[in-house]
Amino acid sequence: MGVCQLCLSAGGEVIWEDDRCRVVRAEGDEGARFPGYCRVIWRSHVAEMSDLASAARDHLMRVVLAVEAALRQVVMPDKINLAALGNMVPHLHWHVIPRWHDDSHFPASIWSQPVRPVAPRPAPATEVLRRAVVDALATSEVGP
C-alpha cells in the first residue's frame, strides 16, 4: 500500500482535535475555491466506517455534523456536500464542503471540471471557524 499521508501529517491546518479525530481546513486550490472546506480525519489508520466500533462511528459522525453546522453558520453556503471517498487515500476521512450555486463547479462535484470562472470568496478567519466548530461540538454533546 505504501505510506499513508494522513498518518504522516495533519492533512491541513488543524482547526480542532481530540484523541480520536481531527478537523482540518483544506489547503491549496480546493481551500481557496471553497472557503471553509474542512476534512474530518480519523486518527488511527482504518479505511472504512465499518472498521469502527459503533461508539466510534457515532463520535465521528457527530464531529462531521458539527463541522457542517459550523460552516453553515460561518460561510453561509447554499449547500454543504459531505463525502467519504478514500479512493486516493484509503484512510478514513470525511470532506465537509461548502457550496454555492454560483461556485466554479456547481452543480457538479468539486472534483469535476469547472463550469465557470468565479471571483474568490473570502475565507473565514481560522479563529472564527475554530470557535464555530467548538460551539457546534458543545451543543451536539461531542467534546474532547
Secondary structure as the mmCIF struct_conf table of DSSP 4:
data_model
#
loop_
_struct_conf.conf_type_id
_struct_conf.id
_struct_conf.beg_label_comp_id
_struct_conf.beg_label_asym_id
_struct_conf.beg_label_seq_id
_struct_conf.end_label_comp_id
_struct_conf.end_label_asym_id
_struct_conf.end_label_seq_id
HELX_RH_AL_P HELX_RH_AL_P1 GLN A 5 LEU A 8
BEND BEND1 SER A 9 SER A 9
BEND BEND2 GLY A 11 GLY A 12
STRN STRN1 GLU A 13 GLU A 17
BEND BEND3 ASP A 19 ARG A 20
STRN STRN2 CYS A 21 ARG A 25
HELX_RH_AL_P HELX_RH_AL_P2 GLY A 28 ARG A 33
BEND BEND4 PHE A 34 PHE A 34
TURN_TY1_P TURN_TY1_P1 PRO A 35 GLY A 36
STRN STRN3 CYS A 38 TRP A 42
BEND BEND5 ARG A 43 SER A 44
BEND BEND6 ALA A 47 GLU A 48
HELX_RH_3T_P HELX_RH_3T_P1 MET A 49 ASP A 51
BEND BEND7 LEU A 52 LEU A 52
HELX_RH_AL_P HELX_RH_AL_P3 SER A 54 VAL A 75
BEND BEND8 ASP A 78 ASP A 78
STRN STRN4 LYS A 79 ALA A 83
BEND BEND9 ASN A 87 VAL A 89
BEND BEND10 HIS A 91 HIS A 91
STRN STRN5 HIS A 93 ARG A 99
TURN_TY1_P TURN_TY1_P2 HIS A 101 ASP A 102
BEND BEND11 ASP A 103 HIS A 105
TURN_TY1_P TURN_TY1_P3 PHE A 106 PRO A 107
BEND BEND12 ALA A 108 ALA A 108
TURN_TY1_P TURN_TY1_P4 ILE A 110 TRP A 111
BEND BEND13 SER A 112 SER A 112
BEND BEND14 ARG A 116 ARG A 116
HELX_LH_PP_P HELX_LH_PP_P1 ALA A 119 ALA A 125
HELX_RH_AL_P HELX_RH_AL_P4 THR A 126 THR A 139
TURN_TY1_P TURN_TY1_P5 SER A 140 GLU A 141
#
